[in-house]
Amino acid sequence: MVLTRQIRIIQDSRPLQYLGAAFACVHIVIFLSGIITLWWIPYFLSSDSVPICPAFFENCYQYRLSFETWKWLWYGYGILAFLGPALFLLKKIRSAYFLLLLLVVFEIFVTFADYRIWYSHFYISSVVVLPFLFFADKPRLSAMTLALCYWWAGILKLNHWWLSGEVLQKAWKIFPQWLSFQTSFVVFMELFLVWLLFSKRPKVFWPTFGVFVLFHLFSWHIVGFFYPLVMFCVLPVFLVNYRWQASARKGFLRLTSLIFLAT
């Protein structure tokens, strides 16, 4: 009954369907990453590799399959990953919803099955999608979850190694003489600017959103293609939330106008 209500909410909103398609695209990126980089994820999960189990999942070694088995499982995951966005766009919402739920469960298992796969963009994409799947106020809660992830990333950067630019000194090629300013600005962006993405004012929201898009574009040559692509799949939640806020405001104004006219 609870899941049926969540499906109905998505069925009644085309923007939420587009958002679901964007969230499902995360799994296309993860699938391609696992193949392009020499099958690194299936290999780390296989019995051919010595596992590094997280502290909360110390018996992860018990769930090892052969590398060949994991390759076939990964191909199956890829087929479902490509199917997910198509189902949302074709308005097959019930099937799309349960498929996205299955993909998220698989992603969470993969993330926690070996410490070497425990990258921040894996679990960020998972936690951002969970409010979309299980709560009525989907865009606002998912956007708030993503904002908190940015904020926490900013907290972790409050150290001399990052603020001085030393962490990127060898890799950063764009205005290297201003590196310390740039790394400090990233902290400012993640701690403070991110909250401007909840503004209802276009002159505040759109420039701020542009800053985050540029940030992930410029990070490409430092962190590779995987992290920026995952973030581009979840960033649309701010766009949908912005539109959602505007619609809610219009609805509130209509309601107050009707009440005023009735009195």
N, C-alpha and C positions, 0 to 999 in steps of 0.2 A: 504493500500500500504506500509506504514512504517513497520507494523508488518510482512507483507509478506517478506520484505527484511531481517528482523531480523531472521525469520524462515529459510530463504534460507542460511544465513551465518552459522547457526548451522547445517543445513543439509550437508553443504560442509566440515565440520570439525568433525572428530571423537573425538578428544580431547574435543571439546566443548560439544559434546553429553555426554561424561563421566562426564564433569563438571556439566551439567544440572542434571544428575542422582544424583550426590553428593549433589547439592543444594536441590533437591526434598527430599532427605533422611532427611533433617532437619525436615520436617513435620512428618515423622515417629517418630522421637525422641519426638517432641512436643505432638503428639497423645498419645504415650506410657506414657509420663510423666503425662498427664492429667488423665490417668486411674490408673497407679501404685500408685500415691500419693493420693488415695481416691477421685478421681474425683474433684480435687481442682479447676481446671479451669472452668469446667461446673458449679460447685457450685457457684463460685464467679460471674459468669455471669448470674445466675438465679435470679428469683424474690424471692427465699427463702433467699437470702443473702442481707444484707444492702450494697448498692454500695458505693464505694469511687471513685467518678468521678475525672479525671484529670481536671486541670484548663481550658484547651482548649476544653474540651468535658463535660461541666457541666450538660448537659441533658442526660447523659448516662443511667440514670435510666429509661428513656422512652423506651429503647430497651431490656427490660428484658423479658425473657421467663421462663416457669416453668423449674425446675430442670430435670424432665423427658424428656421434649422436647430437652433440651440441651444435654442430654445423647445420644439421638438418632442422633442429629446433629453431635455430637462428633464421633459416630460410622461411620457416613457417611464421615466425614472428614478423619477418619483413613483409610477407604477403598480407597479414592482418594489419600491419602498420599502414600500408598503402590503401587498404580497403577503408580504414577509419575515416579519413577526411572525405572520401567519396560518399560514404553513407550520410554524413552530416549535410553535405552540399545537395544530395539528392532527396533530402528530407525523410530518410529512413531512420527516424530519430530513435525509436526503441532499439533497433539493432545497433545503431551507432553508439548509443549510450552504454549498452552492455559490453560492446567491443572495447570501448575506451576504458571501461572499468577493468576488463581483463588485461589490457595492455599496461595499465598502471600497476596492477598487482604483480605482473611479470617484471616490470621495471623495478619495483621495490625489492622483490626477491633477488634480482640480479645485483642491485646496488649493495645489498647487505650480505650477499653470499661470499664476497671477498673484499678485503680492505683495499686492494689495489684498484678496485672499480668505484670506490666510494668518493666520487668527485661531486663537488657542490652542485653543478648543473644537473646531475642526475636527481638528487633528492629535491632540489628547488622545483623542477618541473613536476615532480610528484605532489609535493605539498600544495602547489598552486592549483592543481587540477582537483584536488579532493573537495574543496568548498563548492566547486562547480558541479560536482557529482552529487553532493549530499545536502546542500543547503539551498533555501529558497532565494536568498539575496546573493545570487551567484557572482555577478560581476564585482560588486563592492567587496565581498569577502575574499574572492580570489585576488583582486587588486591589492587589498590590504595585506594579504599573505605575501605577495611578491614584494611589496614595499618594505615589509619587515625583513625579508631576506636581504634586500639591498642595505637596509639600515644596519643589520648585523654584520654584513660584509664590511661596512664602513667602520664599525666598532673594532673589528679584527685588524684593520689597517692603522689603528692609532698607535703606531710605534715608530721609532727612529728609522728603522730599516726601510719602511715604506715612505714616510713623510720626507725623508732626505733624498729619495729617488734612487737609493743604492740598489734596491731590489731589481730595478729595470735598467741599470746603468749600461750594461753591455748590449742589451737587446733593443732599446728604444732609439729610433733614428729620426724622429720628427721633433725639430727644435730641441736637441739634447741639452742645450745651455739653459733651458727653462724646465728641465725635468722635475726638479723639486716642486715648482709651482704646479705642474700638471698632475703629479701624484697627489699633492695636497688638495687640488681641485676635485679629484675623484672622490676623496674622503668627504669633502663638503657636499658634493653631489649626492652621495649615497646616504649621508646622515640628514641632510636638510632639503635639498632640491627635490628629492623623491616625493615629499609630501605635497609639493605643488602640483603633482599629477592628479590630485583630487580636487583641484580648483574647478569651479564652474565657469570661470572667465576664460574665453578663448585666447586672449592676449597673454594669459599666464600659462594655460595648459599646453598650447601648441609649441611655443619655444622650449618649454621644459621637456616635452616629449622628444623634440628634435635633438636636444642635448644627449638624451639617453641613447637614441638611435646612432648618433655620431660616436658616442663612447664605445659602443659595441663594434661599430665599423672600424674604428682605429685600433681596437684591441686585437683585430684579426691576425696581424702579423706577429703578435706576441704569444697568444694562446692557441693559435690554430683556428680552423674553421668550425670545430665542433661546438665550443661554448657560445660564440656569437649566434650561430644558427638556432641553437636551443632557445636562447634568449629572444631572438626575433619571433619565435613561435609562441612565446608567452607574453611578450610585450603588448600584443593587441588587447589584452584584458583591460589595459588602461583606456584604450579607445572606446571599448564597449561600455566601460563604467562611466566614462565622460558622457556618452550619449544617453546612458541609463539615467544619470543624474539630471540631464536636461529634460528628458521625458517625464521624470518624476516631478520636476519643478513645474512643467507645463500643466501636468495633471492636477497639482496642488493649486495652481492659479485658477484653473477652470472650476475646481470645486469651491474655492473661496468666492469666486465670482457668482456662481449659482446660489450659494448661501446668501450672499449680499443681495442679489436680485429677489430671492424668495422672501427676504425680510423687508 
